[in-house]
Amino acid sequence: MLRFFLHYGIHFIVPLAMAYIFYRPQYGKAMLILLAGIVLDVDHLLADPIFSADRCSIGFHPLHGYWAIALYFLLLFPTKTRIWGLAFLIHILADVVDCSFLLGNV
């Protein structure tokens, strides 16, 4: 149960908090962009089965690969892409936490 709340809490509550704390003047737009980070899960459609509770997304799905994570980090530097980089890295953080439960690290 803790795994579920942490994973989905990071996916949905952290973006709302980040939008409120760092993008308050543009809260609505920032909130939508940060929540849109969930779009990375579209790569799950390439897997069989599409969803597996016992599978770690990091390094398995293309948009959760290490090269992609490096790209999301680079998106933090240009001002125009910073919020998208943040959105994608929040998504990756949620999945890293989920993977840590699978590996018994939590």
VEXKE-421698 format. One record per residue (C-alpha): residue number from 1; residue in three letters; x, z, y. Coordinates in pm, 1 decimal, always signed. Each point is the difference from the previous one (the first is absolute). Example, Ala and Ser with C-alpha at 12.3 -4.5 7.8 and 13.67 -1.06 7.14 Angstrom:
 seq type        u        w        v
   1  ALA  +1230.0   +780.0   -450.0
   2  SER   +137.0    -66.0   +344.0
END
This chain:
 seq type        u        w        v
   1  MET     +0.0     +0.0     +0.0
   2  LEU   +289.2    +79.4   +236.4
   3  ARG   +148.0   -342.1    -75.2
   4  PHE   -327.5   -168.6    +99.4
   5  PHE    -34.2   +193.7   +327.8
   6  LEU   +361.7    -50.3   +103.9
   7  HIS     +3.5   -368.7    -85.9
   8  TYR   -323.5    -89.9   +174.4
   9  GLY    +54.1   +255.2   +276.3
  10  ILE   +321.2   -178.5    +93.9
  11  HIS   -175.4   -336.7    -22.7
  12  PHE   -286.3   +100.5   +229.3
  13  ILE    +59.8   +329.6   +186.3
  14  VAL   +363.0    -59.6   +100.5
  15  PRO    -79.5   -333.6   +171.9
  16  LEU   -283.1   +165.6   +195.2
  17  ALA   +231.0   +283.1   +106.7
  18  MET   +282.9   -237.4    +94.3
  19  ALA   -237.5   -210.9   +208.8
  20  TYR   -126.4   +311.3   +177.5
  21  ILE   +344.7   +150.3    +60.4
  22  PHE   +204.2   -308.7    +92.2
  23  TYR   -254.7   -259.7   +112.5
  24  ARG   -271.4   +205.9   +167.5
  25  PRO    -65.4   -242.4   +288.5
  26  GLN    -62.3   -278.4   -254.2
  27  TYR   -132.0   +228.4   -275.4
  28  GLY   -267.8   -234.4   -136.0
  29  LYS   +223.3   -303.2    -31.5
  30  ALA   +292.5   +204.6   -131.4
  31  MET   -222.2   +175.1   -253.9
  32  LEU   -124.6   -332.6   -137.2
  33  ILE   +350.7   -144.0    -26.8
  34  LEU   +140.4   +311.4   -166.5
  35  LEU   -288.4    +11.1   -246.6
  36  ALA    +52.4   -372.2    -66.6
  37  GLY   +328.6    +92.0   -168.4
  38  ILE   -210.5    +34.2   -314.6
  39  VAL     +1.0   -381.4    -13.4
  40  LEU   +331.6    +26.1   -185.4
  41  ASP   -203.2    +81.4   -308.2
  42  VAL   -109.0   -363.3    -21.5
  43  ASP   +302.5    -52.6   -223.8
  44  HIS   -168.7   +214.7   -264.8
  45  LEU   -214.0   -306.4    -70.8
  46  LEU   +307.3   -162.2   -156.1
  47  ALA    +35.1   +275.7   -261.0
  48  ASP   -170.4    +35.9   -335.0
  49  PRO   -177.5   +234.0     +2.2
  50  ILE    -68.5    -10.9   +372.2
  51  PHE     -4.1   +380.5    +17.2
  52  SER   +183.8   +242.6   -222.5
  53  ALA     +4.4   +370.0    +87.7
  54  ASP   +325.6    +37.4   -191.6
  55  ARG   +191.6   -277.1   +179.3
  56  CYS   +231.7    +54.6   +294.1
  57  SER    -58.2   -268.4   +262.4
  58  ILE   +344.8    +32.8   +155.1
  59  GLY   +224.8   -268.4   -139.9
  60  PHE   -278.8   -140.2   -220.2
  61  HIS   -225.9   -193.4   +236.7
  62  PRO   +159.3   -261.9   +231.0
  63  LEU   -119.0   +154.8   +328.5
  64  HIS   +120.5   +338.4   -128.2
  65  GLY   +346.1   -132.2    -87.8
  66  TYR   +321.7   +122.3   +154.5
  67  TRP    +58.4   -323.8   +193.8
  68  ALA   -350.0    +33.5   +147.7
  69  ILE    +57.2   +365.1    +90.9
  70  ALA   +319.2   -102.4   +182.1
  71  LEU   -201.3   -259.0   +192.9
  72  TYR   -262.0   +262.2    +95.6
  73  PHE   +281.6   +220.1   +129.8
  74  LEU   +134.6   -287.9   +209.8
  75  LEU   -347.8    -49.6   +148.9
  76  LEU    +42.1   +340.3   +170.1
  77  PHE   +258.8   -134.8   +242.4
  78  PRO   -179.4   -273.3   +196.2
  79  THR   -267.3   +152.7   +221.7
  80  LYS   -256.2   -263.7    -95.6
  81  THR    +24.1    +73.1   -372.5
  82  ARG    +71.1   +374.2     +7.4
  83  ILE   -354.3   +113.9    -77.2
  84  TRP    -22.5   -238.5   -298.1
  85  GLY   +330.7   +128.7   -133.8
  86  LEU   -132.0   +352.9    +36.8
  87  ALA   -325.2    -93.0   -176.5
  88  PHE   +184.7   -153.7   -293.9
  89  LEU   +248.7   +288.2    -27.4
  90  ILE   -283.1   +255.8     -0.8
  91  HIS   -150.1   -196.7   -288.1
  92  ILE   +332.8     +1.7   -183.2
  93  LEU    +35.4   +375.9    +61.7
  94  ALA   -340.4    +57.9   -161.3
  95  ASP   +110.1   -198.8   -302.6
  96  VAL   +336.7   +178.1    -21.2
  97  VAL   -183.3   +333.7     -7.3
  98  ASP   -227.6   -137.1   -271.9
  99  CYS   +301.6   -119.9   -200.3
 100  SER   +165.0   +341.1    +29.8
 101  PHE   -300.0   +149.4   -179.9
 102  LEU    +36.4   -257.9   -277.5
 103  LEU   +367.5    +80.7    -39.0
 104  GLY    -68.3   +374.8     -7.5
 105  ASN   +185.7    +70.2   +324.8
 106  VAL   -298.0   +178.5   +154.5
END
